[in-house]
Amino acid sequence: MLDWQLIFSIHPFSWTALGAALVSGFIIGIERQLRGKPAGIRTSILIVMGTYVFIAASMSINSEMTDPSRIIGQVITGVGFLGAGVMLARDGMVLGVTSAATIWVLAAIGVSIGIGFELVGIKLSILVVGVLTGIDLLENSSSALRRGVHRTYSEWLNGSYGGLFNRRKSDKPKPQDIDDPH
């Protein structure tokens, strides 16, 4: 006879924690995806779940010889590389910093779930969405909040607000030779 508990057991992991990771990643991921930003629903869920699995696994092998906080540090460093991958420089402006920071926060939420605070992870996800949407609404309502690096990319390209990339009307783009790779 089949032992259903054995079949559905994912020890040392918890279905409740995996559910919290899924919900947390979904909450942030849906906001990112609806706004057309990098790291949408799938990526957000996978970052939170992956971080949870690493932390829960390290907690399960905790002994006098191991230190789970070292695993946390290594996960955060690795996720930093993921965040760096969504950042890029274009026309003297760095894009994707908020997405990189969001990826970092997703990992932090995974850590909180991994150390046993599932409900806190969901609450943090709601707070993150509040920050992402709330600050965006504030920036859109006031031009004073969009100065400097907080301008939109289209404002930089179009030279709105006396941007850095205003081109003289007489400047014509140099035609590029198709055969020239540079």
C-alpha distance (Angstrom), angle and dihedral (degrees) to the residues before:
residue distance angle dihedral
M1 . . .
L2 3.79 . .
D3 3.77 118.4 .
W4 3.81 101.8 -142.1
Q5 3.79 93.2 -170.1
L6 3.78 89.6 57.6
I7 3.79 91.9 47.5
F8 3.81 94.6 50.5
S9 3.80 96.7 37.6
I10 3.80 113.9 113.4
H11 3.78 96.4 175.7
P12 3.08 126.6 -162.1
F13 3.79 84.6 30.2
S14 3.77 126.8 66.4
W15 3.78 129.5 -133.7
T16 3.81 88.3 -144.4
A17 3.80 91.8 54.9
L18 3.81 92.2 45.1
G19 3.81 88.5 50.9
A20 3.80 90.4 50.1
A21 3.82 89.5 49.6
L22 3.80 90.4 49.9
V23 3.82 92.8 48.6
S24 3.81 93.2 44.6
G25 3.78 93.3 49.6
F26 3.79 91.1 45.1
I27 3.82 93.2 51.9
I28 3.79 92.7 55.0
G29 3.79 95.4 33.2
I30 3.81 94.6 55.4
E31 3.80 90.3 53.8
R32 3.81 91.5 50.0
Q33 3.79 94.0 44.8
L34 3.80 95.5 47.2
R35 3.80 88.8 53.5
G36 3.80 93.3 47.5
K37 3.78 94.8 -115.0
P38 3.81 127.8 146.1
A39 3.81 118.4 -92.8
G40 3.79 100.7 41.5
I41 3.79 129.6 177.2
R42 3.81 100.2 -51.7
T43 3.79 95.3 43.5
S44 3.80 93.4 46.1
I45 3.79 93.2 49.8
L46 3.79 91.7 46.9
I47 3.82 93.2 49.5
V48 3.81 92.7 51.2
M49 3.81 93.3 42.7
G50 3.80 93.7 45.3
T51 3.77 92.2 49.7
Y52 3.79 90.6 47.6
V53 3.82 91.7 51.2
F54 3.82 92.8 50.0
I55 3.80 92.6 48.2
A56 3.81 95.8 43.6
A57 3.80 90.5 47.8
S58 3.80 91.4 50.7
M59 3.79 90.9 48.0
S60 3.82 90.5 52.2
I61 3.82 93.0 56.3
N62 3.79 93.5 44.7
S63 3.78 111.3 140.9
E64 3.78 138.3 141.2
M65 3.80 88.6 -78.1
T66 3.82 98.1 49.4
D67 3.78 133.0 65.1
P68 3.83 117.2 -158.9
S69 3.81 90.7 -163.0
R70 3.80 88.5 68.9
I71 3.80 89.3 58.1
I72 3.80 89.2 51.0
G73 3.80 89.7 53.1
Q74 3.79 92.4 49.0
V75 3.81 92.7 48.0
I76 3.80 91.4 50.3
T77 3.80 90.6 49.4
G78 3.79 91.4 50.0
V79 3.78 92.6 47.9
G80 3.80 87.8 50.9
F81 3.79 87.2 64.4
L82 3.80 89.9 52.3
G83 3.79 89.1 52.2
A84 3.79 91.6 48.7
G85 3.78 87.9 54.6
V86 3.81 92.7 63.1
M87 3.80 93.6 49.5
L88 3.79 120.1 87.8
A89 3.76 138.9 167.5
R90 3.78 118.9 -126.1
D91 3.80 126.1 173.1
G92 3.80 92.4 -15.1
M93 3.80 93.7 -50.6
V94 3.80 126.5 106.9
L95 3.80 113.1 -134.5
G96 3.79 130.0 -168.0
V97 3.80 99.5 36.5
T98 3.80 92.5 128.7
S99 3.80 90.8 48.8
A100 3.81 89.8 50.1
A101 3.80 90.6 50.1
T102 3.80 89.7 48.1
I103 3.81 90.2 54.1
W104 3.78 88.9 51.1
V105 3.82 91.2 51.1
L106 3.82 90.1 48.2
A107 3.80 88.3 58.6
A108 3.80 90.8 48.0
I109 3.80 89.1 53.2
G110 3.80 88.8 50.7
V111 3.80 89.0 52.7
S112 3.81 91.8 51.3
I113 3.81 90.0 51.0
G114 3.81 90.4 45.5
I115 3.79 92.8 56.1
G116 3.79 91.1 50.7
F117 3.80 106.6 -90.0
E118 3.80 101.2 117.4
L119 3.81 97.2 154.4
V120 3.80 90.9 47.2
G121 3.81 88.4 55.8
I122 3.80 91.3 55.4
K123 3.80 91.8 46.1
L124 3.81 90.7 49.9
S125 3.80 89.6 51.5
I126 3.79 90.8 55.0
L127 3.81 89.6 47.9
V128 3.83 91.1 50.9
V129 3.81 91.6 51.9
G130 3.80 88.1 48.7
V131 3.79 90.6 53.3
L132 3.81 93.9 45.6
T133 3.80 95.0 48.9
G134 3.80 98.1 32.5
I135 3.79 96.5 52.4
D136 3.80 90.2 43.8
L137 3.81 89.6 54.7
L138 3.80 90.2 49.1
E139 3.81 92.4 49.1
N140 3.80 91.5 48.8
S141 3.80 92.1 49.4
S142 3.80 95.9 53.2
S143 3.78 128.6 42.6
A144 3.82 88.6 -158.6
L145 3.81 89.1 68.5
R146 3.81 91.3 53.7
R147 3.79 97.4 61.1
G148 3.77 122.7 123.9
V149 3.75 116.3 -10.8
H150 3.80 93.2 1.2
R151 3.78 94.5 70.5
T152 3.73 117.2 114.0
Y153 3.76 116.9 -103.8
S154 3.81 91.7 -113.5
E155 3.81 90.1 55.1
W156 3.81 89.6 54.8
L157 3.79 93.4 48.4
N158 3.78 95.4 45.2
G159 3.77 92.0 45.3
S160 3.79 93.6 -124.0
Y161 3.78 115.7 169.6
G162 3.83 91.2 22.0
G163 3.80 93.6 -61.0
L164 3.76 126.5 -164.5
F165 3.76 94.2 -109.1
N166 3.78 101.9 57.5
R167 3.76 107.4 142.9
R168 3.74 124.5 -153.6
K169 3.76 114.1 -111.8
S170 3.82 89.1 -121.9
D171 3.83 91.5 57.2
K172 3.76 108.4 98.5
P173 3.78 121.7 -171.9
K174 3.78 111.2 -104.9
P175 3.82 110.9 -113.0
Q176 3.76 110.4 -113.9
D177 3.79 120.1 -131.5
I178 3.80 107.6 -124.7
D179 3.80 91.9 -143.8
D180 3.83 93.1 50.1
P181 3.84 108.9 89.6
H182 3.82 91.3 -161.5
